[in-house]
């Protein structure tokens, strides 16, 4: 029941929000934050009392059942989401004072929490696919929230790419249902090798379609173009789209498809294995290179997201237990680091109206707290110890090196080059904030209020804590990857 409640509560309270006529924004904020905090509490109680029990909601037909279960990967994804969403909502209260239609915004924003949890707790490929599609539909109003020409264009592009990706993913659902022992996620894969025999090439092509289809939300090349455009949405939306909900759903779904649907024993060493690994490496470098040349700050972070999501895909595509550890650890660490950077960009936009990199010079004099967090996040993103970015990149590097295969060497080189490019596109923003004269000198402090500062402070502590005290997380991830924890 805790699993059902944690998903249904934010959906129902989000749907009910427009029905209430709150006297002021504070009352509305208390309602929304209360719903989100209660949901997160339910998630953590469910995590603490989880069992192997699979909960079946209802069955459409034989083999197609909406089912939920808290296995290892679900614990990681739902745990990450439940920590970041209350901070995201708190940040959004101050930010949305400068935007129109806050009731509509917070309604969809809260519903999205429940849908994301449903994706994370899906027990089979059918359930994952259904809520993967629902996530597209429920986040579309958030992307087009401003309802201007740029937002509508971004929403249209987001919808086109997401539906195209879902169509490719649907093919995988059909084939795994035919060639598998049901659609339930099983570490090692669900395929029935007796049925697969003689059809290996077809199933490998289907896997490639699934990788690109589910990877669309992770902005894998060539399905990346929707993500930079989506940065026109309000910053609380782009932060969740680019750091937590949508993009991590794509990476999470790909990991599920590799390790829990098709299985590494079927895929490892095949031409499609090499193809998806090289495609991930290319996307890492492509995203980093595009971030270097992009001058709009939020779009630069969006291209950075494209690159870092493919770190996760690359780790998963190594098709080893260590690769799975690297992928999941980067999902956690990147979620914390990138949402922090987006929140800093949003604070700057709200307080100074500056959007471009060249306009941020000398900003540390008027926004010392925000700029300090940007520097900390940038150091973490590059992968400098002892911050969390070093932990996840180290896990990916060692996993790639341990494959003792030329594709592993390519992956190592990709990570190193990307780390250098990350230093270029982030430090070229952070350093001029301190060492260049201000473009628009301001006498007063322009740092945001407490509702924006508090999430930034908590996230900064998380970046440090996940770096210094990473061992429990890494041990837990290794137990998941080896099947010690279901």
Secondary structure, 3 states (H helix, E strand, C coil): CHHHHHHHHHHHHHHHHHHCCCCCHHHHHHHHHHHHHHHHHHHHHHHHCCCCCCEEEEEEECCEEEEECCCHHHHHHHHHHHHHHHHHHHHHHHHHHHCCCHHHHHHHHHHHHHHHHHHHCECEHHHHHHHHHHHHHHHHHHHCCCCCHHHHHHHHHHHHHHHHHHHHHHHHHHHHHHHECCCECCCCCCECHHHHCCCHHHHHHHHHHHHHHHCCCCCCCCCCHHHHHHHHCCHHHHHHHHHCHHHHHHHHHHHHHHHHHHCHHHHCCCHHHHHHHHHHHHHHHHHHHHHHHCCEHHHHHHHHHHHHHHHHHHHHHCCCHHHHHHHHHHHHHHHHHHHHHHHHHHHHHHHHCCCEHHHHCCHHHCCHHHHHHHHHHHHHHHCCCCCHHHHHHHHHHHHHHCCCCHHHHHHHHHHHHHHHHHHHHHHHHHHHHHHCCCCCCCCCCCCCCHHHHHHHHHHHHHHHHHHHCCHHHHHHHHHHHCCCCC
